[in-house]
Amino acid sequence: MKNRLRELRAERQWSQGELAEKLGVSRQTINAIETEKYDPSLPLAFKIGLLFKQPIERIFAPEA
């Protein structure tokens, strides 16, 4: 799944570790989502949307 997580994190100058801590997941989870090797669960996707104050559709997009 395509996503803008790295871009949004960089705008706030957060490390992967800082973002992981805010979301209650591991840094490896953030890395896997950013590199599109892992799709987050729906609850985690909503948590990410709330943190960045954006609907999940603006952060995540299915592969075409």
PDBQT receptor file of N, H, CA, C and O in Angstrom, charges set to zero:
ATOM      1  N   MET A   1       0.839  -1.175   0.000  1.00  0.00    +0.000 N 
ATOM      2  CA  MET A   1       0.000   0.000   0.000  1.00  0.00    +0.000 C 
ATOM      3  C   MET A   1       0.888   1.243   0.000  1.00  0.00    +0.000 C 
ATOM      4  O   MET A   1       1.797   1.367   0.821  1.00  0.00    +0.000 OA
ATOM      5  N   LYS A   2       0.621   2.145  -0.913  1.00  0.00    +0.000 N 
ATOM      6  H   LYS A   2      -0.117   2.044  -1.580  1.00  0.00    +0.000 HD
ATOM      7  CA  LYS A   2       1.358   3.405  -0.965  1.00  0.00    +0.000 C 
ATOM      8  C   LYS A   2       0.966   4.249   0.249  1.00  0.00    +0.000 C 
ATOM      9  O   LYS A   2      -0.170   4.188   0.719  1.00  0.00    +0.000 OA
ATOM     10  N   ASN A   3       1.916   5.033   0.745  1.00  0.00    +0.000 N 
ATOM     11  H   ASN A   3       2.839   5.082   0.363  1.00  0.00    +0.000 HD
ATOM     12  CA  ASN A   3       1.600   5.901   1.870  1.00  0.00    +0.000 C 
ATOM     13  C   ASN A   3       2.524   7.110   1.913  1.00  0.00    +0.000 C 
ATOM     14  O   ASN A   3       3.579   7.131   1.281  1.00  0.00    +0.000 OA
ATOM     15  N   ARG A   4       2.104   8.110   2.670  1.00  0.00    +0.000 N 
ATOM     16  H   ARG A   4       1.246   8.092   3.184  1.00  0.00    +0.000 HD
ATOM     17  CA  ARG A   4       2.857   9.362   2.816  1.00  0.00    +0.000 C 
ATOM     18  C   ARG A   4       3.473   9.485   4.207  1.00  0.00    +0.000 C 
ATOM     19  O   ARG A   4       3.814  10.586   4.641  1.00  0.00    +0.000 OA
ATOM     20  N   LEU A   5       3.615   8.370   4.900  1.00  0.00    +0.000 N 
ATOM     21  H   LEU A   5       3.338   7.477   4.547  1.00  0.00    +0.000 HD
ATOM     22  CA  LEU A   5       4.062   8.421   6.287  1.00  0.00    +0.000 C 
ATOM     23  C   LEU A   5       5.445   9.058   6.431  1.00  0.00    +0.000 C 
ATOM     24  O   LEU A   5       5.650   9.900   7.306  1.00  0.00    +0.000 OA
ATOM     25  N   ARG A   6       6.383   8.668   5.590  1.00  0.00    +0.000 N 
ATOM     26  H   ARG A   6       6.217   7.985   4.879  1.00  0.00    +0.000 HD
ATOM     27  CA  ARG A   6       7.748   9.233   5.682  1.00  0.00    +0.000 C 
ATOM     28  C   ARG A   6       7.714  10.748   5.473  1.00  0.00    +0.000 C 
ATOM     29  O   ARG A   6       8.367  11.497   6.198  1.00  0.00    +0.000 OA
ATOM     30  N   GLU A   7       6.955  11.183   4.485  1.00  0.00    +0.000 N 
ATOM     31  H   GLU A   7       6.425  10.574   3.896  1.00  0.00    +0.000 HD
ATOM     32  CA  GLU A   7       6.838  12.613   4.178  1.00  0.00    +0.000 C 
ATOM     33  C   GLU A   7       6.231  13.382   5.357  1.00  0.00    +0.000 C 
ATOM     34  O   GLU A   7       6.738  14.436   5.739  1.00  0.00    +0.000 OA
ATOM     35  N   LEU A   8       5.155  12.857   5.927  1.00  0.00    +0.000 N 
ATOM     36  H   LEU A   8       4.742  12.001   5.617  1.00  0.00    +0.000 HD
ATOM     37  CA  LEU A   8       4.507  13.520   7.057  1.00  0.00    +0.000 C 
ATOM     38  C   LEU A   8       5.412  13.556   8.282  1.00  0.00    +0.000 C 
ATOM     39  O   LEU A   8       5.456  14.553   9.003  1.00  0.00    +0.000 OA
ATOM     40  N   ARG A   9       6.129  12.470   8.508  1.00  0.00    +0.000 N 
ATOM     41  H   ARG A   9       6.093  11.660   7.922  1.00  0.00    +0.000 HD
ATOM     42  CA  ARG A   9       7.057  12.404   9.650  1.00  0.00    +0.000 C 
ATOM     43  C   ARG A   9       8.189  13.413   9.464  1.00  0.00    +0.000 C 
ATOM     44  O   ARG A   9       8.577  14.099  10.409  1.00  0.00    +0.000 OA
ATOM     45  N   ALA A  10       8.716  13.498   8.239  1.00  0.00    +0.000 N 
ATOM     46  H   ALA A  10       8.401  12.940   7.471  1.00  0.00    +0.000 HD
ATOM     47  CA  ALA A  10       9.826  14.412   7.954  1.00  0.00    +0.000 C 
ATOM     48  C   ALA A  10       9.405  15.871   8.128  1.00  0.00    +0.000 C 
ATOM     49  O   ALA A  10      10.191  16.693   8.600  1.00  0.00    +0.000 OA
ATOM     50  N   GLU A  11       8.170  16.195   7.751  1.00  0.00    +0.000 N 
ATOM     51  H   GLU A  11       7.531  15.528   7.368  1.00  0.00    +0.000 HD
ATOM     52  CA  GLU A  11       7.666  17.566   7.916  1.00  0.00    +0.000 C 
ATOM     53  C   GLU A  11       7.721  17.998   9.375  1.00  0.00    +0.000 C 
ATOM     54  O   GLU A  11       7.911  19.178   9.670  1.00  0.00    +0.000 OA
ATOM     55  N   ARG A  12       7.558  17.057  10.274  1.00  0.00    +0.000 N 
ATOM     56  H   ARG A  12       7.403  16.098  10.034  1.00  0.00    +0.000 HD
ATOM     57  CA  ARG A  12       7.559  17.360  11.709  1.00  0.00    +0.000 C 
ATOM     58  C   ARG A  12       8.927  17.121  12.350  1.00  0.00    +0.000 C 
ATOM     59  O   ARG A  12       9.108  17.327  13.550  1.00  0.00    +0.000 OA
ATOM     60  N   GLN A  13       9.875  16.689  11.538  1.00  0.00    +0.000 N 
ATOM     61  H   GLN A  13       9.728  16.522  10.563  1.00  0.00    +0.000 HD
ATOM     62  CA  GLN A  13      11.241  16.406  11.994  1.00  0.00    +0.000 C 
ATOM     63  C   GLN A  13      11.265  15.383  13.117  1.00  0.00    +0.000 C 
ATOM     64  O   GLN A  13      12.029  15.509  14.074  1.00  0.00    +0.000 OA
ATOM     65  N   TRP A  14      10.412  14.361  12.985  1.00  0.00    +0.000 N 
ATOM     66  H   TRP A  14       9.792  14.259  12.207  1.00  0.00    +0.000 HD
ATOM     67  CA  TRP A  14      10.383  13.258  13.937  1.00  0.00    +0.000 C 
ATOM     68  C   TRP A  14      11.214  12.106  13.389  1.00  0.00    +0.000 C 
ATOM     69  O   TRP A  14      11.196  11.840  12.187  1.00  0.00    +0.000 OA
ATOM     70  N   SER A  15      11.934  11.431  14.255  1.00  0.00    +0.000 N 
ATOM     71  H   SER A  15      11.949  11.647  15.231  1.00  0.00    +0.000 HD
ATOM     72  CA  SER A  15      12.627  10.203  13.855  1.00  0.00    +0.000 C 
ATOM     73  C   SER A  15      11.606   9.075  13.807  1.00  0.00    +0.000 C 
ATOM     74  O   SER A  15      10.490   9.212  14.309  1.00  0.00    +0.000 OA
ATOM     75  N   GLN A  16      11.993   7.975  13.208  1.00  0.00    +0.000 N 
ATOM     76  H   GLN A  16      12.899   7.863  12.800  1.00  0.00    +0.000 HD
ATOM     77  CA  GLN A  16      11.104   6.802  13.208  1.00  0.00    +0.000 C 
ATOM     78  C   GLN A  16      10.814   6.375  14.640  1.00  0.00    +0.000 C 
ATOM     79  O   GLN A  16       9.692   5.982  14.962  1.00  0.00    +0.000 OA
ATOM     80  N   GLY A  17      11.822   6.452  15.491  1.00  0.00    +0.000 N 
ATOM     81  H   GLY A  17      12.732   6.771  15.229  1.00  0.00    +0.000 HD
ATOM     82  CA  GLY A  17      11.650   6.076  16.891  1.00  0.00    +0.000 C 
ATOM     83  C   GLY A  17      10.656   6.971  17.616  1.00  0.00    +0.000 C 
ATOM     84  O   GLY A  17       9.835   6.493  18.399  1.00  0.00    +0.000 OA
ATOM     85  N   GLU A  18      10.733   8.280  17.350  1.00  0.00    +0.000 N 
ATOM     86  H   GLU A  18      11.400   8.668  16.714  1.00  0.00    +0.000 HD
ATOM     87  CA  GLU A  18       9.798   9.210  17.990  1.00  0.00    +0.000 C 
ATOM     88  C   GLU A  18       8.366   8.937  17.547  1.00  0.00    +0.000 C 
ATOM     89  O   GLU A  18       7.448   8.929  18.367  1.00  0.00    +0.000 OA
ATOM     90  N   LEU A  19       8.178   8.712  16.247  1.00  0.00    +0.000 N 
ATOM     91  H   LEU A  19       8.924   8.718  15.581  1.00  0.00    +0.000 HD
ATOM     92  CA  LEU A  19       6.841   8.413  15.739  1.00  0.00    +0.000 C 
ATOM     93  C   LEU A  19       6.330   7.100  16.326  1.00  0.00    +0.000 C 
ATOM     94  O   LEU A  19       5.168   6.993  16.717  1.00  0.00    +0.000 OA
ATOM     95  N   ALA A  20       7.206   6.111  16.381  1.00  0.00    +0.000 N 
ATOM     96  H   ALA A  20       8.150   6.198  16.064  1.00  0.00    +0.000 HD
ATOM     97  CA  ALA A  20       6.824   4.819  16.937  1.00  0.00    +0.000 C 
ATOM     98  C   ALA A  20       6.352   4.970  18.378  1.00  0.00    +0.000 C 
ATOM     99  O   ALA A  20       5.355   4.368  18.777  1.00  0.00    +0.000 OA
ATOM    100  N   GLU A  21       7.065   5.768  19.149  1.00  0.00    +0.000 N 
ATOM    101  H   GLU A  21       7.875   6.257  18.825  1.00  0.00    +0.000 HD
ATOM    102  CA  GLU A  21       6.700   5.980  20.551  1.00  0.00    +0.000 C 
ATOM    103  C   GLU A  21       5.325   6.648  20.666  1.00  0.00    +0.000 C 
ATOM    104  O   GLU A  21       4.517   6.267  21.513  1.00  0.00    +0.000 OA
ATOM    105  N   LYS A  22       5.063   7.635  19.821  1.00  0.00    +0.000 N 
ATOM    106  H   LYS A  22       5.719   7.944  19.132  1.00  0.00    +0.000 HD
ATOM    107  CA  LYS A  22       3.775   8.331  19.839  1.00  0.00    +0.000 C 
ATOM    108  C   LYS A  22       2.620   7.390  19.495  1.00  0.00    +0.000 C 
ATOM    109  O   LYS A  22       1.502   7.565  19.979  1.00  0.00    +0.000 OA
ATOM    110  N   LEU A  23       2.901   6.384  18.649  1.00  0.00    +0.000 N 
ATOM    111  H   LEU A  23       3.809   6.241  18.256  1.00  0.00    +0.000 HD
ATOM    112  CA  LEU A  23       1.861   5.459  18.203  1.00  0.00    +0.000 C 
ATOM    113  C   LEU A  23       1.811   4.166  19.018  1.00  0.00    +0.000 C 
ATOM    114  O   LEU A  23       0.879   3.376  18.868  1.00  0.00    +0.000 OA
ATOM    115  N   GLY A  24       2.806   3.946  19.877  1.00  0.00    +0.000 N 
ATOM    116  H   GLY A  24       3.563   4.588  19.999  1.00  0.00    +0.000 HD
ATOM    117  CA  GLY A  24       2.831   2.734  20.685  1.00  0.00    +0.000 C 
ATOM    118  C   GLY A  24       3.205   1.490  19.901  1.00  0.00    +0.000 C 
ATOM    119  O   GLY A  24       2.732   0.392  20.192  1.00  0.00    +0.000 OA
ATOM    120  N   VAL A  25       4.072   1.675  18.887  1.00  0.00    +0.000 N 
ATOM    121  H   VAL A  25       4.457   2.567  18.650  1.00  0.00    +0.000 HD
ATOM    122  CA  VAL A  25       4.559   0.543  18.090  1.00  0.00    +0.000 C 
ATOM    123  C   VAL A  25       6.087   0.589  18.065  1.00  0.00    +0.000 C 
ATOM    124  O   VAL A  25       6.688   1.510  18.618  1.00  0.00    +0.000 OA
ATOM    125  N   SER A  26       6.709  -0.390  17.434  1.00  0.00    +0.000 N 
ATOM    126  H   SER A  26       6.221  -1.139  16.985  1.00  0.00    +0.000 HD
ATOM    127  CA  SER A  26       8.166  -0.413  17.354  1.00  0.00    +0.000 C 
ATOM    128  C   SER A  26       8.665   0.440  16.180  1.00  0.00    +0.000 C 
ATOM    129  O   SER A  26       7.931   0.711  15.230  1.00  0.00    +0.000 OA
ATOM    130  N   ARG A  27       9.916   0.846  16.274  1.00  0.00    +0.000 N 
ATOM    131  H   ARG A  27      10.513   0.626  17.045  1.00  0.00    +0.000 HD
ATOM    132  CA  ARG A  27      10.532   1.593  15.171  1.00  0.00    +0.000 C 
ATOM    133  C   ARG A  27      10.544   0.741  13.913  1.00  0.00    +0.000 C 
ATOM    134  O   ARG A  27      10.393   1.257  12.806  1.00  0.00    +0.000 OA
ATOM    135  N   GLN A  28      10.724  -0.569  14.084  1.00  0.00    +0.000 N 
ATOM    136  H   GLN A  28      10.847  -0.988  14.983  1.00  0.00    +0.000 HD
ATOM    137  CA  GLN A  28      10.735  -1.475  12.938  1.00  0.00    +0.000 C 
ATOM    138  C   GLN A  28       9.385  -1.478  12.223  1.00  0.00    +0.000 C 
ATOM    139  O   GLN A  28       9.330  -1.608  11.001  1.00  0.00    +0.000 OA
ATOM    140  N   THR A  29       8.301  -1.337  12.980  1.00  0.00    +0.000 N 
ATOM    141  H   THR A  29       8.346  -1.232  13.974  1.00  0.00    +0.000 HD
ATOM    142  CA  THR A  29       6.967  -1.261  12.372  1.00  0.00    +0.000 C 
ATOM    143  C   THR A  29       6.860  -0.018  11.501  1.00  0.00    +0.000 C 
ATOM    144  O   THR A  29       6.348  -0.084  10.384  1.00  0.00    +0.000 OA
ATOM    145  N   ILE A  30       7.337   1.110  12.004  1.00  0.00    +0.000 N 
ATOM    146  H   ILE A  30       7.753   1.164  12.912  1.00  0.00    +0.000 HD
ATOM    147  CA  ILE A  30       7.300   2.357  11.227  1.00  0.00    +0.000 C 
ATOM    148  C   ILE A  30       8.123   2.203   9.966  1.00  0.00    +0.000 C 
ATOM    149  O   ILE A  30       7.688   2.602   8.886  1.00  0.00    +0.000 OA
ATOM    150  N   ASN A  31       9.313   1.626  10.092  1.00  0.00    +0.000 N 
ATOM    151  H   ASN A  31       9.667   1.302  10.970  1.00  0.00    +0.000 HD
ATOM    152  CA  ASN A  31      10.163   1.414   8.932  1.00  0.00    +0.000 C 
ATOM    153  C   ASN A  31       9.472   0.526   7.899  1.00  0.00    +0.000 C 
ATOM    154  O   ASN A  31       9.510   0.818   6.704  1.00  0.00    +0.000 OA
ATOM    155  N   ALA A  32       8.852  -0.537   8.347  1.00  0.00    +0.000 N 
ATOM    156  H   ALA A  32       8.821  -0.775   9.317  1.00  0.00    +0.000 HD
ATOM    157  CA  ALA A  32       8.182  -1.467   7.434  1.00  0.00    +0.000 C 
ATOM    158  C   ALA A  32       6.998  -0.800   6.725  1.00  0.00    +0.000 C 
ATOM    159  O   ALA A  32       6.754  -1.064   5.548  1.00  0.00    +0.000 OA
ATOM    160  N   ILE A  33       6.267   0.056   7.431  1.00  0.00    +0.000 N 
ATOM    161  H   ILE A  33       6.465   0.270   8.388  1.00  0.00    +0.000 HD
ATOM    162  CA  ILE A  33       5.151   0.772   6.794  1.00  0.00    +0.000 C 
ATOM    163  C   ILE A  33       5.698   1.757   5.763  1.00  0.00    +0.000 C 
ATOM    164  O   ILE A  33       5.198   1.825   4.640  1.00  0.00    +0.000 OA
ATOM    165  N   GLU A  34       6.721   2.515   6.141  1.00  0.00    +0.000 N 
ATOM    166  H   GLU A  34       7.127   2.460   7.053  1.00  0.00    +0.000 HD
ATOM    167  CA  GLU A  34       7.289   3.513   5.230  1.00  0.00    +0.000 C 
ATOM    168  C   GLU A  34       7.872   2.886   3.968  1.00  0.00    +0.000 C 
ATOM    169  O   GLU A  34       7.797   3.480   2.893  1.00  0.00    +0.000 OA
ATOM    170  N   THR A  35       8.442   1.712   4.086  1.00  0.00    +0.000 N 
ATOM    171  H   THR A  35       8.503   1.229   4.959  1.00  0.00    +0.000 HD
ATOM    172  CA  THR A  35       9.035   1.049   2.922  1.00  0.00    +0.000 C 
ATOM    173  C   THR A  35       8.032   0.148   2.208  1.00  0.00    +0.000 C 
ATOM    174  O   THR A  35       8.387  -0.603   1.299  1.00  0.00    +0.000 OA
ATOM    175  N   GLU A  36       6.782   0.236   2.632  1.00  0.00    +0.000 N 
ATOM    176  H   GLU A  36       6.493   0.846   3.370  1.00  0.00    +0.000 HD
ATOM    177  CA  GLU A  36       5.664  -0.485   2.015  1.00  0.00    +0.000 C 
ATOM    178  C   GLU A  36       5.821  -2.007   2.061  1.00  0.00    +0.000 C 
ATOM    179  O   GLU A  36       5.358  -2.721   1.172  1.00  0.00    +0.000 OA
ATOM    180  N   LYS A  37       6.485  -2.484   3.116  1.00  0.00    +0.000 N 
ATOM    181  H   LYS A  37       6.861  -1.904   3.839  1.00  0.00    +0.000 HD
ATOM    182  CA  LYS A  37       6.626  -3.924   3.331  1.00  0.00    +0.000 C 
ATOM    183  C   LYS A  37       5.557  -4.445   4.283  1.00  0.00    +0.000 C 
ATOM    184  O   LYS A  37       5.396  -5.654   4.453  1.00  0.00    +0.000 OA
ATOM    185  N   TYR A  38       4.822  -3.512   4.906  1.00  0.00    +0.000 N 
ATOM    186  H   TYR A  38       4.952  -2.530   4.768  1.00  0.00    +0.000 HD
ATOM    187  CA  TYR A  38       3.812  -3.880   5.896  1.00  0.00    +0.000 C 
ATOM    188  C   TYR A  38       2.660  -2.886   5.814  1.00  0.00    +0.000 C 
ATOM    189  O   TYR A  38       2.877  -1.674   5.800  1.00  0.00    +0.000 OA
ATOM    190  N   ASP A  39       1.441  -3.401   5.761  1.00  0.00    +0.000 N 
ATOM    191  H   ASP A  39       1.265  -4.386   5.773  1.00  0.00    +0.000 HD
ATOM    192  CA  ASP A  39       0.255  -2.549   5.799  1.00  0.00    +0.000 C 
ATOM    193  C   ASP A  39      -0.241  -2.503   7.238  1.00  0.00    +0.000 C 
ATOM    194  O   ASP A  39      -0.421  -3.547   7.866  1.00  0.00    +0.000 OA
ATOM    195  N   PRO A  40      -0.463  -1.304   7.765  1.00  0.00    +0.000 N 
ATOM    196  CA  PRO A  40      -0.916  -1.211   9.152  1.00  0.00    +0.000 C 
ATOM    197  C   PRO A  40      -2.329  -1.768   9.328  1.00  0.00    +0.000 C 
ATOM    198  O   PRO A  40      -3.121  -1.796   8.386  1.00  0.00    +0.000 OA
ATOM    199  N   SER A  41      -2.623  -2.200  10.528  1.00  0.00    +0.000 N 
ATOM    200  H   SER A  41      -1.979  -2.177  11.293  1.00  0.00    +0.000 HD
ATOM    201  CA  SER A  41      -3.992  -2.613  10.847  1.00  0.00    +0.000 C 
ATOM    202  C   SER A  41      -4.889  -1.386  10.744  1.00  0.00    +0.000 C 
ATOM    203  O   SER A  41      -4.408  -0.253  10.766  1.00  0.00    +0.000 OA
ATOM    204  N   LEU A  42      -6.164  -1.612  10.636  1.00  0.00    +0.000 N 
ATOM    205  H   LEU A  42      -6.554  -2.533  10.619  1.00  0.00    +0.000 HD
ATOM    206  CA  LEU A  42      -7.102  -0.490  10.561  1.00  0.00    +0.000 C 
ATOM    207  C   LEU A  42      -7.034   0.386  11.808  1.00  0.00    +0.000 C 
ATOM    208  O   LEU A  42      -7.012   1.611  11.680  1.00  0.00    +0.000 OA
ATOM    209  N   PRO A  43      -6.999  -0.198  13.021  1.00  0.00    +0.000 N 
ATOM    210  CA  PRO A  43      -6.870   0.670  14.205  1.00  0.00    +0.000 C 
ATOM    211  C   PRO A  43      -5.590   1.512  14.191  1.00  0.00    +0.000 C 
ATOM    212  O   PRO A  43      -5.614   2.674  14.597  1.00  0.00    +0.000 OA
ATOM    213  N   LEU A  44      -4.474   0.937  13.727  1.00  0.00    +0.000 N 
ATOM    214  H   LEU A  44      -4.455  -0.007  13.397  1.00  0.00    +0.000 HD
ATOM    215  CA  LEU A  44      -3.227   1.703  13.661  1.00  0.00    +0.000 C 
ATOM    216  C   LEU A  44      -3.329   2.789  12.590  1.00  0.00    +0.000 C 
ATOM    217  O   LEU A  44      -2.854   3.905  12.800  1.00  0.00    +0.000 OA
ATOM    218  N   ALA A  45      -3.933   2.481  11.460  1.00  0.00    +0.000 N 
ATOM    219  H   ALA A  45      -4.319   1.575  11.289  1.00  0.00    +0.000 HD
ATOM    220  CA  ALA A  45      -4.103   3.486  10.405  1.00  0.00    +0.000 C 
ATOM    221  C   ALA A  45      -4.919   4.673  10.931  1.00  0.00    +0.000 C 
ATOM    222  O   ALA A  45      -4.583   5.826  10.659  1.00  0.00    +0.000 OA
ATOM    223  N   PHE A  46      -5.991   4.392  11.682  1.00  0.00    +0.000 N 
ATOM    224  H   PHE A  46      -6.264   3.456  11.903  1.00  0.00    +0.000 HD
ATOM    225  CA  PHE A  46      -6.792   5.477  12.249  1.00  0.00    +0.000 C 
ATOM    226  C   PHE A  46      -5.985   6.280  13.272  1.00  0.00    +0.000 C 
ATOM    227  O   PHE A  46      -6.114   7.502  13.346  1.00  0.00    +0.000 OA
ATOM    228  N   LYS A  47      -5.165   5.600  14.049  1.00  0.00    +0.000 N 
ATOM    229  H   LYS A  47      -5.060   4.608  13.988  1.00  0.00    +0.000 HD
ATOM    230  CA  LYS A  47      -4.317   6.276  15.034  1.00  0.00    +0.000 C 
ATOM    231  C   LYS A  47      -3.333   7.218  14.332  1.00  0.00    +0.000 C 
ATOM    232  O   LYS A  47      -3.090   8.334  14.792  1.00  0.00    +0.000 OA
ATOM    233  N   ILE A  48      -2.778   6.752  13.219  1.00  0.00    +0.000 N 
ATOM    234  H   ILE A  48      -2.976   5.845  12.846  1.00  0.00    +0.000 HD
ATOM    235  CA  ILE A  48      -1.859   7.579  12.426  1.00  0.00    +0.000 C 
ATOM    236  C   ILE A  48      -2.607   8.792  11.876  1.00  0.00    +0.000 C 
ATOM    237  O   ILE A  48      -2.098   9.912  11.921  1.00  0.00    +0.000 OA
ATOM    238  N   GLY A  49      -3.808   8.571  11.360  1.00  0.00    +0.000 N 
ATOM    239  H   GLY A  49      -4.222   7.662  11.324  1.00  0.00    +0.000 HD
ATOM    240  CA  GLY A  49      -4.619   9.673  10.843  1.00  0.00    +0.000 C 
ATOM    241  C   GLY A  49      -4.909  10.718  11.908  1.00  0.00    +0.000 C 
ATOM    242  O   GLY A  49      -4.807  11.918  11.652  1.00  0.00    +0.000 OA
ATOM    243  N   LEU A  50      -5.268  10.265  13.094  1.00  0.00    +0.000 N 
ATOM    244  H   LEU A  50      -5.351   9.291  13.302  1.00  0.00    +0.000 HD
ATOM    245  CA  LEU A  50      -5.546  11.194  14.196  1.00  0.00    +0.000 C 
ATOM    246  C   LEU A  50      -4.301  11.982  14.586  1.00  0.00    +0.000 C 
ATOM    247  O   LEU A  50      -4.372  13.188  14.824  1.00  0.00    +0.000 OA
ATOM    248  N   LEU A  51      -3.165  11.299  14.651  1.00  0.00    +0.000 N 
ATOM    249  H   LEU A  51      -3.107  10.320  14.458  1.00  0.00    +0.000 HD
ATOM    250  CA  LEU A  51      -1.919  11.960  15.037  1.00  0.00    +0.000 C 
ATOM    251  C   LEU A  51      -1.558  13.070  14.050  1.00  0.00    +0.000 C 
ATOM    252  O   LEU A  51      -1.145  14.159  14.451  1.00  0.00    +0.000 OA
ATOM    253  N   PHE A  52      -1.717  12.783  12.750  1.00  0.00    +0.000 N 
ATOM    254  H   PHE A  52      -2.052  11.899  12.424  1.00  0.00    +0.000 HD
ATOM    255  CA  PHE A  52      -1.366  13.766  11.721  1.00  0.00    +0.000 C 
ATOM    256  C   PHE A  52      -2.538  14.659  11.328  1.00  0.00    +0.000 C 
ATOM    257  O   PHE A  52      -2.405  15.509  10.448  1.00  0.00    +0.000 OA
ATOM    258  N   LYS A  53      -3.700  14.465  11.986  1.00  0.00    +0.000 N 
ATOM    259  H   LYS A  53      -3.808  13.775  12.701  1.00  0.00    +0.000 HD
ATOM    260  CA  LYS A  53      -4.898  15.271  11.728  1.00  0.00    +0.000 C 
ATOM    261  C   LYS A  53      -5.287  15.243  10.256  1.00  0.00    +0.000 C 
ATOM    262  O   LYS A  53      -5.582  16.274   9.652  1.00  0.00    +0.000 OA
ATOM    263  N   GLN A  54      -5.281  14.029   9.692  1.00  0.00    +0.000 N 
ATOM    264  H   GLN A  54      -5.042  13.192  10.183  1.00  0.00    +0.000 HD
ATOM    265  CA  GLN A  54      -5.666  13.835   8.296  1.00  0.00    +0.000 C 
ATOM    266  C   GLN A  54      -6.474  12.555   8.182  1.00  0.00    +0.000 C 
ATOM    267  O   GLN A  54      -6.251  11.604   8.930  1.00  0.00    +0.000 OA
ATOM    268  N   PRO A  55      -7.425  12.532   7.235  1.00  0.00    +0.000 N 
ATOM    269  CA  PRO A  55      -8.149  11.274   7.017  1.00  0.00    +0.000 C 
ATOM    270  C   PRO A  55      -7.194  10.218   6.470  1.00  0.00    +0.000 C 
ATOM    271  O   PRO A  55      -6.253  10.543   5.747  1.00  0.00    +0.000 OA
ATOM    272  N   ILE A  56      -7.434   8.968   6.811  1.00  0.00    +0.000 N 
ATOM    273  H   ILE A  56      -8.199   8.704   7.398  1.00  0.00    +0.000 HD
ATOM    274  CA  ILE A  56      -6.502   7.920   6.384  1.00  0.00    +0.000 C 
ATOM    275  C   ILE A  56      -6.387   7.836   4.863  1.00  0.00    +0.000 C 
ATOM    276  O   ILE A  56      -5.366   7.382   4.348  1.00  0.00    +0.000 OA
ATOM    277  N   GLU A  57      -7.428   8.271   4.136  1.00  0.00    +0.000 N 
ATOM    278  H   GLU A  57      -8.257   8.640   4.556  1.00  0.00    +0.000 HD
ATOM    279  CA  GLU A  57      -7.360   8.245   2.687  1.00  0.00    +0.000 C 
ATOM    280  C   GLU A  57      -6.314   9.202   2.126  1.00  0.00    +0.000 C 
ATOM    281  O   GLU A  57      -5.860   9.025   0.996  1.00  0.00    +0.000 OA
ATOM    282  N   ARG A  58      -5.927  10.212   2.900  1.00  0.00    +0.000 N 
ATOM    283  H   ARG A  58      -6.297  10.356   3.818  1.00  0.00    +0.000 HD
ATOM    284  CA  ARG A  58      -4.888  11.143   2.452  1.00  0.00    +0.000 C 
ATOM    285  C   ARG A  58      -3.500  10.644   2.796  1.00  0.00    +0.000 C 
ATOM    286  O   ARG A  58      -2.506  11.173   2.297  1.00  0.00    +0.000 OA
ATOM    287  N   ILE A  59      -3.422   9.631   3.646  1.00  0.00    +0.000 N 
ATOM    288  H   ILE A  59      -4.230   9.202   4.051  1.00  0.00    +0.000 HD
ATOM    289  CA  ILE A  59      -2.125   9.076   4.042  1.00  0.00    +0.000 C 
ATOM    290  C   ILE A  59      -1.855   7.777   3.313  1.00  0.00    +0.000 C 
ATOM    291  O   ILE A  59      -0.730   7.526   2.880  1.00  0.00    +0.000 OA
ATOM    292  N   PHE A  60      -2.880   6.947   3.174  1.00  0.00    +0.000 N 
ATOM    293  H   PHE A  60      -3.794   7.151   3.525  1.00  0.00    +0.000 HD
ATOM    294  CA  PHE A  60      -2.714   5.627   2.573  1.00  0.00    +0.000 C 
ATOM    295  C   PHE A  60      -3.547   5.509   1.298  1.00  0.00    +0.000 C 
ATOM    296  O   PHE A  60      -4.679   5.990   1.236  1.00  0.00    +0.000 OA
ATOM    297  N   ALA A  61      -2.974   4.868   0.292  1.00  0.00    +0.000 N 
ATOM    298  H   ALA A  61      -2.055   4.478   0.343  1.00  0.00    +0.000 HD
ATOM    299  CA  ALA A  61      -3.708   4.637  -0.965  1.00  0.00    +0.000 C 
ATOM    300  C   ALA A  61      -3.399   3.235  -1.438  1.00  0.00    +0.000 C 
ATOM    301  O   ALA A  61      -2.245   2.808  -1.410  1.00  0.00    +0.000 OA
ATOM    302  N   PRO A  62      -4.427   2.506  -1.878  1.00  0.00    +0.000 N 
ATOM    303  CA  PRO A  62      -4.176   1.153  -2.379  1.00  0.00    +0.000 C 
ATOM    304  C   PRO A  62      -3.338   1.188  -3.653  1.00  0.00    +0.000 C 
ATOM    305  O   PRO A  62      -3.363   2.165  -4.401  1.00  0.00    +0.000 OA
ATOM    306  N   GLU A  63      -2.602   0.115  -3.886  1.00  0.00    +0.000 N 
ATOM    307  H   GLU A  63      -2.582  -0.679  -3.278  1.00  0.00    +0.000 HD
ATOM    308  CA  GLU A  63      -1.828  -0.008  -5.130  1.00  0.00    +0.000 C 
ATOM    309  C   GLU A  63      -2.807  -0.044  -6.301  1.00  0.00    +0.000 C 
ATOM    310  O   GLU A  63      -3.868  -0.663  -6.216  1.00  0.00    +0.000 OA
ATOM    311  N   ALA A  64      -2.451   0.608  -7.363  1.00  0.00    +0.000 N 
ATOM    312  H   ALA A  64      -1.589   1.111  -7.432  1.00  0.00    +0.000 HD
ATOM    313  CA  ALA A  64      -3.345   0.624  -8.538  1.00  0.00    +0.000 C 
ATOM    314  C   ALA A  64      -3.258  -0.655  -9.328  1.00  0.00    +0.000 C 
ATOM    315  O   ALA A  64      -3.942  -0.803 -10.341  1.00  0.00    +0.000 OA
TER     316      ALA A  64
